[in-house]
Amino acid sequence: MIETTTYRRVVGRFVSGRGRHSVGRGTPEGPSRRRVRRAGRLAGMVTLAGALATAAFAAAGTRAAPAPAVLRLMPNHLAGSATRARGSSPSAPSSSPCWASTNWSGYVVSEATPSGLSCLPGTGVAYSAVSGTWTVPAVTGSRGSSTYSAAWTGIDGFTNSNLIQAGTEQDYYSGKAHYGAWWEILPAAETPITSITVEPGDSITVSIAKVSGTQWSIALTDNGQAGHPAQPTFTTTQTYSGTGASAEWILEAPSVNGRTATLASYGSTVFDKGAVNSTPPGLKAGWGGEMVTASFFRTQVVSMPSAPDTGSPPGDGFAIAYGSQAPGAPTS
């Protein structure tokens, strides 16, 4: 990975169970916006890539603004299932998370079963469309702390080096919360969606679909909420050449300047109305992944998805919560 102040998102190749990922995005800095690069390295049985982070620094008086932070995503997936990684018995219940990551939590579907993760069966189909809806969670923090989170859906990046994705950020820095929307096709830099104003509690819908050949459509809609009206849908058509080997619905934490950042305290939220190839994905208990922080002494779970929803259709969404306790499965 090249560490410069040209902020890019790059996903590396899947080699012997290890991969490399970096992610970048534009962020506000006074009257202008900076790009933030986030990169990551995979360890374990499966490469997951992903998503987004933000940093902003305000200039004080006439002093020059400090250099932009380099943010990196480091989804270090633990060998085997998440339950074994946490010290549980290999015969843990099938509803336990399948995989663990230092910055990912949520659900993935994969065309083929990843090596060493029989808990995530391959579906046998490639993905040419994905969509999902979630509620932007409100993040909290304390003055002097900087914490980060992103919610997104995308295609590829699970077992290969490609990724097309879009989502929202929910970060806390400079003494307050910051929210925004973005889209990205790796390895290019992330593009902020400046036409949409994101607020906590907004319902966000992302749809990504192949139009023809290598042309893909990305659409993000802020459906609004009480007191914050819906906004016109943002759409763009871009060239993308990924194979469609996986699809994801993820709540993520980045790292800052090469070290995994503290996950923003986001409370909980719900992903719903998920679809792949215009069909509900049929998520199953035990397919999800948890986010962990690891040290020499212990591994601590910091973000945990629920079992899939039980509504109609079942398995098109899930809840996810900050901390080590899985929330109850949504009913719709």
C-alpha positions as CSV (number, residue, x, y, z in Angstrom):
1,M,0.0,0.0,0.0
2,I,1.2,3.5,-0.8
3,E,0.8,6.0,2.0
4,T,0.5,9.5,0.6
5,T,-1.9,12.4,1.1
6,T,-3.6,11.5,-2.2
7,Y,-6.5,9.6,-0.7
8,R,-7.5,6.5,-2.5
9,R,-9.4,3.3,-1.7
10,V,-7.6,0.1,-3.0
11,V,-8.5,-3.5,-2.4
12,G,-5.8,-6.0,-2.8
13,R,-5.9,-9.5,-4.2
14,F,-6.9,-12.6,-2.2
15,V,-3.8,-14.7,-1.7
16,S,-3.5,-17.7,0.6
17,G,-6.2,-16.3,2.9
18,R,-4.7,-12.8,3.1
19,G,-5.6,-9.6,1.4
20,R,-5.0,-5.9,1.4
21,H,-7.5,-3.1,1.4
22,S,-7.4,0.6,1.5
23,V,-10.2,3.2,1.5
24,G,-10.3,6.9,1.0
25,R,-12.9,9.6,1.1
26,G,-13.3,13.4,0.8
27,T,-14.0,15.3,4.1
28,P,-14.6,18.9,5.1
29,E,-11.7,21.1,6.1
30,G,-12.9,24.6,6.6
31,P,-14.4,25.9,3.3
32,S,-12.9,23.0,1.3
33,R,-12.9,19.2,1.4
34,R,-10.0,16.8,1.8
35,R,-9.7,13.3,0.6
36,V,-9.0,10.6,3.3
37,R,-7.3,7.4,2.4
38,R,-8.2,4.3,4.3
39,A,-6.5,1.0,3.8
40,G,-6.7,-2.4,5.3
41,R,-5.0,-5.8,5.5
42,L,-6.8,-9.1,5.8
43,A,-5.6,-12.0,8.1
44,G,-7.4,-15.3,8.3
45,M,-9.6,-17.3,6.0
46,V,-11.5,-14.7,4.1
47,T,-10.9,-11.3,2.7
48,L,-13.6,-8.7,3.3
49,A,-13.2,-5.2,2.0
50,G,-14.9,-2.3,2.6
51,A,-16.1,1.0,3.0
52,L,-15.6,4.5,4.6
53,A,-14.3,6.9,7.1
54,T,-14.0,10.7,7.7
55,A,-11.6,13.1,9.4
56,A,-11.8,16.9,9.6
57,F,-9.6,19.5,11.1
58,A,-10.5,23.2,11.5
59,A,-7.9,25.9,11.2
60,A,-7.6,28.1,14.3
61,G,-7.4,31.8,13.5
62,T,-4.9,32.4,10.7
63,R,-2.9,29.3,11.4
64,A,-2.4,26.8,8.6
65,A,-4.7,23.7,8.9
66,P,-2.9,20.6,10.0
67,A,-2.0,17.9,7.6
68,P,-4.9,15.6,6.8
69,A,-5.0,12.3,8.6
70,V,-4.5,9.0,6.7
71,L,-7.3,6.7,7.5
72,R,-7.0,3.0,6.9
73,L,-9.4,0.0,6.9
74,M,-7.9,-3.1,8.3
75,P,-10.5,-6.0,8.3
76,N,-8.3,-8.6,10.0
77,H,-10.5,-11.7,9.8
78,L,-9.8,-14.3,12.3
79,A,-9.1,-17.9,11.3
80,G,-12.2,-20.1,11.3
81,S,-15.5,-19.0,12.7
82,A,-16.1,-16.1,15.0
83,T,-17.2,-18.3,17.8
84,R,-13.9,-20.2,17.9
85,A,-12.0,-16.9,17.6
86,R,-13.8,-15.7,20.8
87,G,-12.9,-18.9,22.6
88,S,-16.2,-20.7,22.2
89,S,-16.5,-24.4,21.5
90,P,-16.3,-25.4,17.8
91,S,-19.7,-26.8,18.2
92,A,-21.3,-23.4,19.0
93,P,-24.9,-22.9,18.0
94,S,-25.5,-22.2,14.3
95,S,-26.9,-18.8,15.1
96,S,-23.5,-17.6,16.3
97,P,-21.7,-15.3,13.9
98,C,-19.7,-17.0,11.2
99,W,-16.8,-14.6,10.9
100,A,-15.0,-11.9,12.9
101,S,-13.3,-8.7,11.7
102,T,-11.5,-5.8,13.4
103,N,-13.7,-3.3,11.5
104,W,-16.6,-5.1,9.8
105,S,-19.9,-6.4,11.1
106,G,-23.0,-7.3,9.3
107,Y,-24.0,-9.9,6.6
108,V,-22.4,-11.1,3.4
109,V,-23.6,-13.5,0.7
110,S,-21.0,-15.2,-1.5
111,E,-21.1,-17.0,-4.8
112,A,-18.7,-19.6,-3.5
113,T,-18.0,-20.8,0.0
114,P,-14.8,-19.1,1.3
115,S,-12.0,-21.4,2.2
116,G,-12.2,-22.3,5.9
117,L,-15.7,-20.8,6.4
118,S,-18.1,-23.6,5.8
119,C,-20.6,-21.6,8.0
120,L,-21.1,-19.3,4.9
121,P,-22.4,-21.6,2.1
122,G,-21.9,-20.4,-1.5
123,T,-25.1,-19.5,-3.4
124,G,-23.7,-20.6,-6.8
125,V,-24.8,-17.4,-8.5
126,A,-22.9,-14.2,-9.4
127,Y,-24.4,-10.8,-8.3
128,S,-25.3,-8.1,-10.8
129,A,-27.5,-6.1,-8.4
130,V,-27.7,-5.3,-4.7
131,S,-29.9,-3.0,-2.6
132,G,-30.7,-2.3,1.0
133,T,-32.2,0.3,3.3
134,W,-31.0,1.4,6.8
135,T,-31.6,4.0,9.3
136,V,-28.7,6.4,9.9
137,P,-27.7,5.8,13.6
138,A,-26.9,8.7,15.9
139,V,-23.4,8.6,17.1
140,T,-22.2,10.0,20.5
141,G,-18.8,10.8,21.9
142,S,-16.9,13.1,24.2
143,R,-14.9,16.2,23.5
144,G,-11.4,15.3,22.6
145,S,-12.3,11.8,21.2
146,S,-12.4,10.8,17.5
147,T,-14.5,7.8,16.6
148,Y,-15.8,6.6,13.2
149,S,-18.4,4.4,11.6
150,A,-19.9,3.8,8.1
151,A,-22.9,1.9,6.9
152,W,-23.0,0.6,3.3
153,T,-24.0,-2.0,0.8
154,G,-21.9,-3.2,-2.2
155,I,-20.8,-5.9,-4.6
156,D,-17.5,-7.8,-4.6
157,G,-14.6,-7.3,-2.2
158,F,-15.3,-10.4,-0.1
159,T,-13.1,-12.9,-1.9
160,N,-11.6,-10.7,-4.6
161,S,-10.0,-7.3,-5.1
162,N,-12.9,-5.5,-6.7
163,L,-15.7,-3.5,-5.0
164,I,-18.5,-1.2,-5.9
165,Q,-20.4,0.4,-3.0
166,A,-22.3,3.3,-1.6
167,G,-23.4,4.3,1.9
168,T,-23.3,6.8,4.8
169,E,-20.8,7.8,7.4
170,Q,-21.5,8.5,11.1
171,D,-18.4,9.9,12.8
172,Y,-17.6,11.9,15.9
173,Y,-14.7,14.2,16.0
174,S,-13.8,17.8,16.9
175,G,-16.4,17.6,19.6
176,K,-19.4,16.8,17.5
177,A,-21.1,14.2,15.2
178,H,-20.6,14.3,11.4
179,Y,-22.8,12.6,8.8
180,G,-22.5,12.3,5.1
181,A,-23.2,10.1,2.0
182,W,-20.7,8.7,-0.6
183,W,-20.2,6.2,-3.4
184,E,-17.0,4.5,-4.6
185,I,-15.6,2.0,-7.1
186,L,-12.2,0.7,-6.0
187,P,-9.4,1.5,-6.5
188,A,-10.5,5.1,-7.3
189,A,-11.0,7.6,-4.5
190,E,-14.3,7.8,-2.8
191,T,-16.7,10.4,-4.1
192,P,-18.8,12.4,-1.5
193,I,-22.5,12.9,-2.5
194,T,-22.7,16.6,-1.7
195,S,-26.3,17.0,-3.0
196,I,-27.7,15.0,-0.1
197,T,-27.7,16.2,3.5
198,V,-27.7,13.3,5.9
199,E,-29.1,13.5,9.4
200,P,-29.4,10.7,12.1
201,G,-32.7,9.0,11.9
202,D,-32.9,9.3,8.1
203,S,-33.9,6.3,6.1
204,I,-31.3,5.6,3.4
205,T,-31.7,3.3,0.4
206,V,-28.8,2.3,-1.8
207,S,-29.3,0.4,-5.1
208,I,-26.4,-0.8,-7.3
209,A,-27.0,-2.7,-10.5
210,K,-25.3,-3.6,-13.8
211,V,-26.9,-1.8,-16.7
212,S,-25.1,-3.5,-19.6
213,G,-21.6,-4.7,-20.2
214,T,-19.3,-2.9,-17.7
215,Q,-21.8,-0.1,-17.1
216,W,-23.3,0.0,-13.6
217,S,-25.8,2.3,-12.0
218,I,-25.4,3.6,-8.4
219,A,-28.4,5.2,-6.7
220,L,-28.6,6.6,-3.1
221,T,-31.9,8.0,-1.7
222,D,-32.3,9.8,1.5
223,N,-36.0,9.0,2.3
224,G,-36.0,11.5,5.1
225,Q,-37.9,11.3,8.4
226,A,-40.3,13.4,10.4
227,G,-39.0,17.0,10.3
228,H,-36.4,16.2,7.5
229,P,-38.1,15.7,4.1
230,A,-37.0,13.2,1.6
231,Q,-34.4,14.4,-0.9
232,P,-34.0,13.8,-4.7
233,T,-32.3,10.5,-5.4
234,F,-28.6,10.8,-6.4
235,T,-27.7,8.6,-9.4
236,T,-24.6,8.0,-11.4
237,T,-23.6,5.5,-14.1
238,Q,-20.0,4.3,-13.9
239,T,-17.7,1.7,-15.5
240,Y,-17.1,-1.4,-13.3
241,S,-15.5,-4.7,-14.2
242,G,-15.9,-6.8,-11.1
243,T,-17.1,-10.4,-11.3
244,G,-20.0,-10.0,-8.8
245,A,-18.7,-12.8,-6.5
246,S,-20.3,-11.4,-3.3
247,A,-22.7,-8.8,-1.9
248,E,-22.6,-7.1,1.5
249,W,-24.5,-5.1,4.0
250,I,-22.0,-3.7,6.5
251,L,-21.5,-1.5,9.6
252,E,-17.8,-0.6,9.6
253,A,-15.1,1.1,11.6
254,P,-11.9,2.5,9.9
255,S,-8.4,2.9,11.3
256,V,-6.6,6.2,11.5
257,N,-3.0,6.7,10.4
258,G,-2.5,3.0,10.3
259,R,-4.2,2.1,13.6
260,T,-7.7,0.8,13.9
261,A,-9.9,3.7,15.1
262,T,-12.3,3.4,17.9
263,L,-15.7,2.5,16.6
264,A,-18.2,5.3,17.0
265,S,-20.8,4.6,19.7
266,Y,-23.7,4.2,17.3
267,G,-26.3,2.5,19.5
268,S,-28.2,0.3,17.1
269,T,-29.8,0.4,13.7
270,V,-31.6,-1.9,11.2
271,F,-30.8,-2.9,7.7
272,D,-34.0,-3.9,5.8
273,K,-35.4,-4.6,2.3
274,G,-32.1,-6.2,1.2
275,A,-32.1,-7.7,-2.3
276,V,-29.6,-9.4,-4.6
277,N,-30.4,-9.8,-8.3
278,S,-33.8,-8.2,-7.5
279,T,-34.6,-11.1,-5.1
280,P,-34.5,-11.1,-1.2
281,P,-31.2,-12.6,-0.2
282,G,-32.7,-15.1,2.2
283,L,-30.1,-14.5,4.9
284,K,-29.7,-17.3,7.5
285,A,-28.8,-17.3,11.1
286,G,-25.0,-17.9,11.4
287,W,-24.1,-16.1,8.2
288,G,-23.3,-12.8,9.9
289,G,-20.0,-11.4,11.2
290,E,-19.1,-9.5,14.3
291,M,-16.5,-6.7,14.9
292,V,-13.9,-7.3,17.5
293,T,-10.9,-5.5,19.0
294,A,-8.1,-7.8,19.9
295,S,-5.1,-7.5,22.2
296,F,-2.6,-9.9,23.8
297,F,-4.9,-10.4,26.7
298,R,-8.4,-10.7,25.2
299,T,-10.7,-10.3,22.2
300,Q,-13.6,-8.0,22.8
301,V,-16.7,-7.8,20.6
302,V,-17.7,-4.2,19.8
303,S,-20.4,-4.6,17.1
304,M,-22.8,-7.5,16.7
305,P,-25.6,-8.3,14.2
306,S,-28.8,-10.0,15.1
307,A,-30.2,-13.1,13.5
308,P,-32.0,-12.2,10.2
309,D,-35.5,-10.7,10.4
310,T,-38.5,-12.8,10.7
311,G,-41.0,-10.7,8.6
312,S,-42.3,-11.3,5.1
313,P,-40.1,-12.0,3.3
314,P,-37.8,-13.4,6.0
315,G,-34.1,-12.9,5.8
316,D,-34.0,-9.6,3.9
317,G,-32.6,-7.6,6.8
318,F,-31.2,-7.6,10.4
319,A,-30.5,-5.4,13.3
320,I,-27.0,-4.5,14.5
321,A,-25.9,-3.0,17.8
322,Y,-22.8,-1.4,19.3
323,G,-21.3,-3.6,21.9
324,S,-21.0,-7.4,22.5
325,Q,-24.7,-8.2,22.8
326,A,-26.7,-9.2,19.7
327,P,-30.0,-7.3,19.4
328,G,-33.2,-9.1,18.8
329,A,-34.1,-9.9,15.2
330,P,-36.4,-7.4,13.6
331,T,-39.9,-8.6,12.7
332,S,-39.9,-6.8,9.3
